Amino acid sequence: MASLNRWTGIGYLGNAPDVQYLPSGDSVTKFSIACRESWKDSNGEKQERTEWINIVCFKKLAEICSEYLKKGSFVYVEGKIQTRSWEDKDGNKKFKTEILINTMKMLDKKKGNGKSDADSEDTDIPF
């Protein structure tokens, strides 16, 4: 039986993209997005939770993300989940789960002055 490893999300960048270069010359860009959900609890009170998702992309998509995205950008991303493990300097095993994206779409709306909603003071950013 075949399996599927696919993740899609929409959120706001929590930091500016961090671009680095591998010894091969290929670029790697990392950033996190905030995915927020809200609901009403059993008492009718509004509850919210923000999940921070670690995003990684390579090569041309990494270049595009590093050039066009910034903190607060609103994006759609699609890719696969990957968990890395390593040992820290004290010998403790560490894990990090990331989404390796192959698709990114910028969702910021353009305004008449050429600035996106992310540039606006009234943008509802969850951080």
Secondary structure per residue as TSV (DSSP state, phi and psi in degrees):
chain	resnum	aa	ss	phi	psi
A	1	M	-	360.0	133.2
A	2	A	-	-75.6	158.6
A	3	S	-	-124.8	172.0
A	4	L	-	-138.0	129.6
A	5	N	-	-121.4	93.8
A	6	R	-	-142.5	134.8
A	7	W	E	-134.2	136.9
A	8	T	E	-129.2	147.1
A	9	G	E	-158.5	159.0
A	10	I	E	-130.6	131.6
A	11	G	E	-170.7	-178.8
A	12	Y	E	-102.1	138.5
A	13	L	E	-65.8	132.3
A	14	G	S	-89.7	-12.1
A	15	N	S	-155.0	166.9
A	16	A	-	-69.5	144.0
A	17	P	-	-59.8	140.3
A	18	D	E	-107.0	111.8
A	19	V	E	-101.7	136.4
A	20	Q	E	-134.7	166.7
A	21	Y	E	-124.0	134.0
A	22	L	-	-77.7	161.9
A	23	P	T	-54.8	-27.6
A	24	S	T	-72.0	-13.7
A	25	G	S	97.6	-12.4
A	26	D	-	-67.7	144.9
A	27	S	E	-92.6	149.8
A	28	V	E	-130.9	126.1
A	29	T	E	-119.4	134.8
A	30	K	E	-125.0	142.7
A	31	F	E	-159.8	170.5
A	32	S	E	-121.8	149.9
A	33	I	E	-122.0	147.8
A	34	A	E	-97.9	120.4
A	35	C	E	-109.1	116.3
A	36	R	E	-107.9	139.7
A	37	E	E	-128.0	151.5
A	38	S	E	-138.3	152.9
A	39	W	E	-158.9	168.2
A	40	K	E	-104.6	132.9
A	41	D	-	-79.5	-176.2
A	42	S	T	-64.2	-19.2
A	43	N	T	-92.4	2.1
A	44	G	S	83.3	6.4
A	45	E	-	-82.2	137.9
A	46	K	E	-72.3	130.6
A	47	Q	E	-119.4	148.9
A	48	E	E	-137.3	150.4
A	49	R	E	-144.7	137.0
A	50	T	E	-113.0	127.8
A	51	E	E	-107.0	127.4
A	52	W	E	-95.5	124.7
A	53	I	E	-111.9	126.5
A	54	N	E	-83.7	127.5
A	55	I	E	-116.8	139.7
A	56	V	E	-135.4	138.8
A	57	C	E	-142.8	159.5
A	58	F	E	-125.6	162.2
A	59	K	H	54.1	-128.7
A	60	K	H	-62.0	-42.3
A	61	L	H	-63.4	-35.7
A	62	A	H	-62.7	-41.1
A	63	E	H	-64.5	-44.0
A	64	I	H	-62.9	-46.5
A	65	C	H	-61.6	-43.0
A	66	S	H	-67.9	-29.5
A	67	E	H	-82.0	-40.8
A	68	Y	H	-103.8	-19.5
A	69	L	-	-95.5	153.8
A	70	K	-	-148.7	172.0
A	71	K	T	-55.2	131.3
A	72	G	T	93.0	-10.1
A	73	S	-	-61.4	143.1
A	74	F	E	-101.0	120.3
A	75	V	E	-136.8	154.5
A	76	Y	E	-105.6	132.1
A	77	V	E	-131.5	152.5
A	78	E	E	-143.3	137.3
A	79	G	E	-178.6	-152.5
A	80	K	E	-123.5	153.6
A	81	I	E	-85.2	136.0
A	82	Q	E	-140.5	135.9
A	83	T	E	-113.7	127.1
A	84	R	E	-102.8	152.7
A	85	S	E	-135.7	151.1
A	86	W	E	-159.6	169.2
A	87	E	E	-106.6	134.1
A	88	D	-	-78.8	-178.8
A	89	K	T	-63.9	-20.2
A	90	D	T	-94.2	4.3
A	91	G	S	85.3	7.7
A	92	N	-	-81.6	136.1
A	93	K	E	-77.9	129.2
A	94	K	E	-117.6	151.4
A	95	F	E	-132.4	147.5
A	96	K	E	-142.8	126.9
A	97	T	E	-101.3	131.1
A	98	E	E	-135.2	160.3
A	99	I	E	-106.1	118.1
A	100	L	E	-88.8	106.4
A	101	I	E	-89.8	150.2
A	102	N	E	-123.4	-4.4
A	103	T	E	-139.5	135.5
A	104	M	E	-143.3	131.5
A	105	K	E	-127.2	130.8
A	106	M	E	-80.0	128.0
A	107	L	-	-108.7	-0.9
A	108	D	-	-61.2	136.4
A	109	K	-	-85.8	138.7
A	110	K	B	-82.8	142.5
A	111	K	-	-106.0	171.6
A	112	G	T	-58.9	-29.2
A	113	N	T	-87.3	6.3
A	114	G	S	87.0	-4.9
A	115	K	-	-90.9	150.4
A	116	S	B	-86.7	170.3
A	117	D	G	-59.4	-28.9
A	118	A	G	-64.1	-21.7
A	119	D	G	-84.0	-11.5
A	120	S	S	-80.6	148.0
A	121	E	T	-69.7	-26.5
A	122	D	T	-97.3	12.0
A	123	T	-	-64.9	135.4
A	124	D	-	-87.7	75.5
A	125	I	-	-89.8	135.1
A	126	P	-	-78.2	17.7
A	127	F	-	-142.9	360.0
